[in-house]
Amino acid sequence: MRTPHAVGAEAALARAALAAPQPVLVCWEHHGVPRLVRALGADRLPGVPAAWPDRHDVVWAFTRRSGRWTFREVPQHLLSGDA
């Protein structure tokens, strides 16, 4: 399912993601990611950066089980010559 939301509508996107019955993948403008994380209520987790890093080869993975969030940063691990 696709849910169209504009940059700046992170609160609405967070509500839609939290209401989804299945896992959600969000591809978002990197400056808006911290606003989305705050809207999800996951911004105080250990290790969550306050701003998106100055790179584009990483995924922020949030998992919510029984109302509790976990966070991990998943690097792409590019090799020399891959990009």
N, C-alpha and C positions, 0 to 999 in steps of 0.2 A: 504494500500500500504506500502510496506517495502522499505526503501531506505538505502542501505548499505554505511556507512561512517566509516572510521577508526578514532581512537583517534588521534587528531592532525589536523583533517579535519573539524574543527568546522565552519570555514567560509563557506565551501561548504554545510555543513548541515544546517546552518542558511539560506542560499539562497534557499535551497530546502524547508525548513519549511515555509519561507515567501511566496513562490510561490504556496504552496498547497491551493487548493480551500476549504478545510475543516479543522477543528481543528486538531492539531498535538500533539501527545504524543511522547516525546523523553526520552528514557532510556539511560543514558550516564554514563561513568566513572566519578566519583565525582570530580577528580582533573581537568577535562576538562570542567565542567559545567560553571565556570566563563568565560572561553574563549568563549563558546557558547553564553552566555548572552551578552558579549561585541560584538560579531559578529552580534547578533540580533539588537544591538543598544539600549538595555534595561538596561544597567549597571548603569545608573545614576538615576534610580528611587529611591525614598525614601524607605528605608527598605531593599534594595537588598544587601546582604552581599558580601564582596569582595572575600570571599572564601567559599567553601562548609563547613558547620558545621561538627564537629566531631561526626556525627550520620548518621544513614541510615534509619530512620523511618519518613522521611519528603519529601514532594513534593514541588517544587517551581512552582507555577502557574503564568504564564504570559498571559495576555489577551491584544490583540491589536484591538482597534476600532478607525476608522477614523485616523489611523496613530499614535495614542497615546497608550502607554503601561500602564498597571497597573500590580502590583505584589502583591502576597500574598503567605505566607508560610503555607502549610497545613500539620500539624503534624498527625501522625498515631494514636496517643492516645492509645498506648499499655497499657494494664493492667498487673499487676504483674502475672507472670506465662504464659503470652501469647507467649513469644518468646522461 
